[in-house]
Amino acid sequence: MLTAIDGSAGEHVIDALADIAPDFARYLLEFPFGDIYARPGLDLRSREIATIAALTAVGHALPQLKVHIAAGLNVGLSREEIVETIMQMAVYAGFPAALNGLFAAREVFASKA
């Protein structure tokens, strides 16, 4: 599930934790990707929209937001859908959070060009 969603970016996160917190890396795989993302009820596109919205609203998780913007593209979200999701967060999380999210999206989109 991790590879289907995040491609190699997810594996890089797991590898980066190997020397400091290998158990945490396992938890990161098992719970979100083994239990939550694999549940029926929402497709991967819907799950990534929700994740992008939540990470934008949190406002202090830019590295994770960038990973999930790329994941959104991997599971078929358009750039417009991602931008609209982030813009929607201005209403609920404020303009600074939405601005940060849009700048993160621009960075991800440029890296995929």
C-alpha positions in Angstrom: 0.0 0.0 0.0 2.9 2.4 0.8 4.4 2.0 -2.6 1.1 2.4 -4.4 0.5 5.7 -2.6 3.8 7.3 -2.0 6.1 5.5 -4.5 9.7 5.6 -3.4 9.2 8.6 -1.1 7.6 6.4 1.5 10.4 4.0 1.4 12.9 6.8 2.0 11.1 7.8 5.2 11.2 4.2 6.4 14.9 3.9 5.5 15.7 7.2 7.2 14.3 5.9 10.5 16.2 2.6 10.4 19.1 3.8 12.5 17.2 5.8 15.1 13.8 4.3 15.4 13.2 1.1 13.5 10.2 0.2 15.6 8.6 3.6 14.7 9.2 2.9 11.0 7.3 -0.4 11.5 4.5 1.4 13.3 4.4 3.9 10.4 3.9 1.1 8.0 1.5 -1.1 9.9 -1.0 1.4 11.2 -1.6 4.0 8.5 -0.8 1.9 5.5 -1.6 -1.6 6.8 -4.8 -0.7 8.7 -6.2 2.6 7.7 -5.4 3.1 4.0 -6.4 -0.6 3.3 -9.9 -0.1 4.8 -12.9 -0.3 2.5 -15.2 2.8 2.2 -12.9 5.4 0.6 -10.8 5.1 -2.5 -7.1 6.2 -2.4 -8.0 9.5 -4.2 -10.5 10.4 -1.5 -8.0 9.4 1.3 -5.3 11.6 -0.2 -7.7 14.6 -0.5 -8.5 14.1 3.2 -4.8 13.8 4.1 -3.7 16.8 2.0 -6.5 18.9 3.7 -5.6 17.7 7.2 -1.8 18.3 6.7 -2.5 21.7 5.3 -4.8 22.6 8.2 -2.2 21.4 10.7 0.2 24.0 9.3 3.4 22.6 10.7 3.9 19.4 8.7 5.3 20.6 5.4 7.6 17.7 4.7 4.6 15.3 5.2 2.3 17.5 3.1 4.8 17.5 0.2 4.9 13.7 0.4 1.2 13.5 0.3 0.8 16.0 -2.5 3.1 13.8 -4.5 1.1 10.8 -3.4 -2.1 12.5 -4.5 -0.6 12.9 -8.0 0.4 9.2 -7.8 -3.1 8.1 -7.1 -4.7 10.2 -9.9 -5.5 13.6 -8.4 -5.1 16.5 -10.8 -3.0 19.5 -9.8 -6.3 21.5 -9.9 -7.9 19.1 -7.4 -4.9 19.5 -5.1 -4.9 23.2 -5.3 -8.6 23.5 -4.7 -8.3 21.2 -1.7 -5.6 23.4 -0.2 -7.5 26.6 -1.0 -10.5 25.2 0.8 -8.4 25.1 3.9 -8.2 28.9 4.0 -11.8 28.9 5.3 -11.1 26.5 8.1 -7.4 26.7 8.9 -6.7 30.3 7.8 -4.8 32.0 5.0 -1.3 31.3 6.3 -1.9 27.6 6.4 -3.4 27.6 2.8 -0.5 29.8 1.6 2.1 27.4 3.0 0.2 24.5 1.4 0.1 26.2 -2.0 3.8 27.0 -1.8 4.4 23.3 -1.0 2.3 22.2 -3.9 4.2 24.5 -6.3 7.4 22.9 -5.1 6.1 19.4 -5.6 4.6 20.2 -9.0 7.9 21.8 -10.2 9.8 18.7 -9.1 7.4 16.5 -11.2 7.6 18.7 -14.3 
